[in-house]
């Protein structure tokens, strides 16, 4: 099977020219399908399938599948769409299923009409478990489940606090692109959970929360910008951090990963009393340029230089270039470009994160970048260094061996790395803790 060119932006897999529907809609459909299965509404669930496969996957077959799973794993608990991937003319969504007595992941195949054409159970023996980092000493900190509230929204969150420490700093974690849980889970990896544990063991608290796009996907079936996707919840989380018992209200930091790092200067402008921001694998260029680089990298990595694949790349580049929207003009705000509304691109393209960071004089800035990150490369780090390297409130560090999830790797590789459990670098965590405490 020929490899497809992917639009890989931050932690979000966009669509290709051959498959241009809204990824968030597919995540929503996948979750709704399993909700119906969980509720025993098999006729309604069956309607999610394309007509071409309904005779092969009957309502009775669905019901038997569910009965067998319940007998084996107990009552179903939660289902979350966690990954997406282009497979030629189709789009697959991986759904993580949690049951009373175990877990089972599923893969749903969607066609261009957003109808299910395949349902697969991933092999249980191949399930990869989260690897608890050696530096996560649970005797040194406590975690509390809370809710982050904004008008019309309630997001599950975790507040991590160090034990026997008074007046401690607090770090607020802000996700990359796309739907994400509070740990920013990718495969068996949980970078936010790792960093929160590592910092807590060193006397630093944190707040991490589920991203709104995961819990309220219907909100993103209409016009939206990064305000609704990121900014509103990030500012609310910063306000929450100030209320944490034992926290130093004047020592609140923001850790922005990928898109979150790109938006960190914008968030800091909304909350000027932040003590500092950590720009982790943060794009310094426009998102369009990042996606172009990623596609060219994936083309080279595929080693498929056939005319057909070259045409795929050329077609992909043509579609990507359409995202350079700065003024809507005659373009409708809800027109979809690379799976996102035109209004989203216009808003983001009129934002200059490097210029915004250069204007920050009181808030401390720490830029961290992995040398083995194929999603956000050293080109962006160099631009940050050029802009902030001589600023008194700025610090930058490149970690040659780390990837986009800040785990040590031997090469840049591909998204396959994300399916192997590797903890976030302890060196990185030590550096962040030292930088925070240095004030």
ZIDA-V301094 format. One record per backbone hydrogen bond with DSSP energy under -1.0 kcal/mol. CO is the residue of the C=O (numbers start at 0). NH is the residue of the N-H. If there is no record, write none. Layout:
[[CO:NH] [CO:NH]]
//
This chain:
[[5:7] [6:13] [8:11] [11:8] [15:18] [21:25] [22:26] [23:27] [24:28] [25:29] [26:30] [27:31] [28:32] [29:33] [30:34] [31:35] [32:36] [33:37] [34:38] [35:40] [36:39] [39:41] [40:44] [41:45] [42:46] [44:47] [45:48] [47:115] [49:52] [52:56] [57:61] [58:62] [59:63] [60:64] [61:65] [62:66] [63:67] [64:68] [65:69] [66:70] [67:71] [68:72] [69:73] [72:100] [74:99] [77:97] [79:95] [82:93] [84:91] [86:89] [89:86] [90:109] [91:84] [92:107] [93:81] [93:82] [94:105] [95:79] [96:103] [97:76] [97:77] [101:98] [103:96] [104:121] [105:94] [106:119] [107:92] [108:116] [108:117] [109:90] [110:113] [114:110] [115:49] [117:108] [119:106] [122:125] [123:126] [132:135] [134:136] [135:137] [136:139] [139:162] [141:160] [143:158] [145:156] [147:154] [149:152] [152:149] [154:147] [155:209] [156:145] [157:207] [158:143] [159:205] [160:141] [167:247] [168:204] [169:252] [170:206] [171:254] [173:256] [179:210] [180:183] [182:191] [185:188] [188:185] [189:193] [190:194] [191:195] [192:196] [193:197] [194:198] [195:199] [196:200] [198:201] [198:203] [199:202] [204:170] [205:159] [206:172] [207:157] [210:213] [210:214] [211:215] [215:218] [216:219] [217:220] [224:228] [225:229] [225:230] [226:231] [229:233] [230:234] [231:235] [232:236] [233:237] [234:238] [235:239] [236:240] [237:241] [239:242] [240:243] [243:246] [245:167] [247:250] [250:169] [251:274] [251:275] [252:171] [253:277] [254:173] [255:279] [256:259] [257:261] [258:262] [262:266] [263:267] [264:268] [266:270] [270:273] [274:363] [275:253] [276:365] [277:255] [278:367] [279:257] [285:289] [286:290] [287:291] [288:292] [289:293] [290:294] [291:295] [292:296] [293:297] [294:298] [295:299] [296:300] [297:301] [305:309] [306:310] [307:311] [308:312] [309:313] [310:314] [311:315] [312:316] [313:317] [314:318] [315:319] [316:320] [319:322] [320:323] [322:324] [327:330] [331:334] [332:342] [334:341] [336:339] [339:336] [340:344] [341:345] [342:346] [343:347] [344:348] [345:349] [347:350] [351:355] [352:356] [353:357] [354:358] [356:359] [363:276] [364:394] [365:278] [366:396] [367:280] [368:398] [369:372] [376:380] [377:381] [378:382] [379:383] [380:384] [381:385] [382:386] [383:387] [384:388] [387:390] [390:393] [392:364] [394:366] [396:368] [398:370] [398:401] [400:408] [401:371] [402:405] [405:424] [406:402] [413:416] [414:417] [415:418] [416:419] [424:428] [425:429] [426:430] [427:431] [428:432] [429:433] [430:434] [431:435] [432:436] [433:437]]
//
